[in-house]
Amino acid sequence: MTKNILIISILLFILSSILFGRVPIDENKIKITSTFGEFRTDHFHNGVDFGGSKMEIYPMADGEIVHYFDIAEDPTRQLYGVGNTIILEHPNGIRSYYYHIEDGTIEKSFAKVTERDIIALTGNSGRSGGAHLHLTVENIKEGLVVDPLEHLKISKGSEQSPLIHGIYLRTENRLIQIKDKMPMRYNGELRLFVKAYDLLGSIPMGLKRVKIFMNEELIRDYDFTYFIKRDNIYYIAPNYRFEEVYGVDSHFYRGGSFIPRRGKYTFKTEVTDFDNKTVTLTRIVNFY
């Protein structure tokens, strides 16, 4: 497992040196509305969203347009959830995807593009709750989808630290928020959850990393800087599928299950946002 993580780290380093010459919109207009890895009902959010209507979109790096879809060319065709789309191919099997583009704005006069070219305008096409650019970056050779914010020189636009709402235990029929040094009597299986999120103003957003400990043992380590893609299914390293990461609602992270024995249990979580601000929370339960 350590060898695999090392290989992935090397690939991510190579990726960062190939791509990301520029932010794909005007840096003075950046408004991040969703981050990489967030909960989406039954799947991970596989990119980052920049909010705004009819903003100019630029390639992240020089490349070639290998696919585009514009409903304005043929309104009888089915428009999919990602809406109007451009896919660019860059060296070494790297692709960047630009979704929800404004109808009729895709620049079709050239196949080769540079990071100085305007390729389209942001829009609200497809399954979208408001005008924005959804940006995804993929290494198709190695089966990795990476977080663009890890490689773009921008911040999320807020000095706020992430918030840990609480650590929870789920019995067969109820969810209990742990109060520190809480006594508890229970002899069945318990499921452990952490509720946490990043903040942009009052808007809750996804996290970069979530670690969950029980009795000083690291039992979950969710790294949201990249996905492993196998058979069109995304995994959080080393091998967590969507339903193994999220639970209860969009900001609850699973910590696994256990059957408690009598005595003191220490639960701790450590969460990090995309600006690398980290907060921790520890709670103790005395089972009797």
LUMROZA-364837 format. One line per 8 residues: number of its first residue (from 1); for each residue x, y, z of C-alpha. Coordinates in steps of 0.5 Angstrom, whole numbers, plus 500, padded with zeros to 3 digits. Last residue first. Example, Ala and Ser with C-alpha at 12.3 -4.5 7.8 and 13.67 -1.06 7.14 Angstrom:
BEGIN
2) 527,498,514 | 525,491,516
This chain:
BEGIN
288) 459,501,563 | 462,505,557 | 466,512,559 | 466,516,553 | 471,521,551 | 471,527,546 | 477,530,542 | 476,535,537
280) 481,538,532 | 482,544,527 | 487,544,521 | 488,550,516 | 491,548,510 | 488,553,505 | 484,547,502 | 481,545,509
272) 484,540,514 | 480,536,519 | 483,532,525 | 478,528,529 | 479,524,536 | 475,519,540 | 477,517,546 | 474,510,549
264) 474,509,557 | 472,502,560 | 467,497,559 | 468,494,552 | 465,497,546 | 462,493,539 | 465,497,533 | 463,500,527
256) 467,505,522 | 469,512,522 | 464,515,517 | 464,522,515 | 458,526,516 | 457,533,512 | 452,531,506 | 448,527,510
248) 447,520,515 | 453,517,511 | 459,519,507 | 466,515,506 | 464,508,505 | 458,510,500 | 463,514,496 | 468,508,495
240) 474,508,500 | 480,504,497 | 487,507,499 | 485,512,497 | 478,515,496 | 475,511,490 | 471,514,484 | 468,509,479
232) 468,509,472 | 471,502,472 | 477,504,476 | 478,512,478 | 483,513,484 | 481,520,486 | 485,526,488 | 486,531,494
224) 480,529,498 | 485,525,503 | 480,521,508 | 484,518,513 | 480,513,517 | 482,508,523 | 488,512,526 | 489,509,533
216) 489,514,539 | 484,510,542 | 479,511,536 | 482,516,531 | 478,520,525 | 482,524,520 | 479,528,515 | 483,532,509
208) 481,537,504 | 474,539,506 | 468,540,503 | 463,546,503 | 458,550,508 | 456,557,506 | 456,562,512 | 462,566,509
200) 466,560,506 | 466,555,511 | 469,548,511 | 465,542,514 | 465,537,519 | 460,532,522 | 464,526,525 | 461,519,525
192) 462,512,529 | 457,506,528 | 456,502,534 | 454,495,535 | 451,492,541 | 453,493,549 | 451,500,550 | 451,504,557
184) 454,511,556 | 457,516,560 | 460,522,557 | 467,525,558 | 466,530,553 | 459,530,550 | 458,525,544 | 452,527,539
176) 448,521,539 | 444,518,533 | 438,513,534 | 435,507,532 | 441,501,532 | 446,506,535 | 450,511,532 | 455,515,535
168) 457,522,534 | 463,526,534 | 461,534,533 | 460,540,529 | 467,540,527 | 468,547,523 | 474,549,518 | 478,555,519
160) 475,562,516 | 480,566,513 | 476,566,506 | 477,566,499 | 478,559,497 | 486,561,496 | 489,561,489 | 495,559,486
152) 492,553,482 | 495,546,483 | 491,543,489 | 485,547,487 | 485,543,481 | 483,537,485 | 486,531,482 | 482,525,478
144) 487,519,477 | 487,513,472 | 494,513,471 | 493,514,463 | 487,518,464 | 490,523,468 | 484,527,470 | 482,535,471
136) 475,537,472 | 473,544,472 | 465,546,473 | 464,553,471 | 458,557,474 | 451,560,473 | 446,557,478 | 443,550,480
128) 446,546,475 | 443,540,471 | 445,542,464 | 447,549,462 | 448,555,467 | 453,559,464 | 461,560,464 | 463,563,457
120) 467,560,452 | 474,558,449 | 478,565,450 | 485,564,448 | 491,566,453 | 492,559,455 | 493,556,448 | 489,552,444
112) 489,547,438 | 483,546,435 | 481,552,432 | 475,556,430 | 470,553,435 | 470,558,440 | 464,555,445 | 459,561,446
104) 453,558,443 | 449,556,450 | 453,558,456 | 458,553,459 | 455,548,464 | 462,544,464 | 470,545,462 | 474,538,463
96) 481,538,463 | 485,532,460 | 492,529,462 | 495,524,458 | 502,526,458 | 501,533,454 | 494,536,454 | 488,534,452
88) 482,539,452 | 475,537,453 | 469,542,452 | 462,541,455 | 455,544,454 | 451,541,460 | 454,537,465 | 447,533,466
80) 446,531,459 | 443,535,454 | 439,531,449 | 440,533,442 | 434,536,438 | 437,543,440 | 443,542,435 | 448,547,434
72) 446,551,440 | 446,545,445 | 454,545,444 | 458,539,446 | 466,539,445 | 471,534,444 | 478,533,443 | 480,541,444
64) 488,541,444 | 492,543,449 | 496,549,452 | 494,550,459 | 489,551,464 | 485,553,458 | 481,560,459 | 474,561,460
56) 471,568,460 | 465,570,465 | 458,569,462 | 455,568,469 | 459,567,475 | 461,561,480 | 467,557,480 | 466,550,481
48) 471,545,483 | 471,538,481 | 469,531,482 | 463,532,486 | 463,525,489 | 457,520,488 | 450,518,490 | 447,524,493
40) 453,529,491 | 457,530,497 | 464,534,496 | 470,531,493 | 473,537,490 | 470,544,492 | 464,548,491 | 462,555,490
32) 469,558,489 | 468,565,487 | 474,568,483 | 472,574,479 | 479,578,480 | 483,572,478 | 479,572,471 | 477,565,469
24) 481,558,468 | 486,560,473 | 493,559,469 | 499,555,468 | 496,549,471 | 499,543,468 | 505,539,466 | 509,540,473
16) 503,539,477 | 502,533,474 | 509,530,475 | 508,531,482 | 501,528,482 | 505,522,479 | 510,522,484 | 505,522,490
8) 501,516,486 | 507,512,486 | 509,513,493 | 502,512,495 | 502,505,491 | 509,503,495 | 506,505,502 | 500,500,500
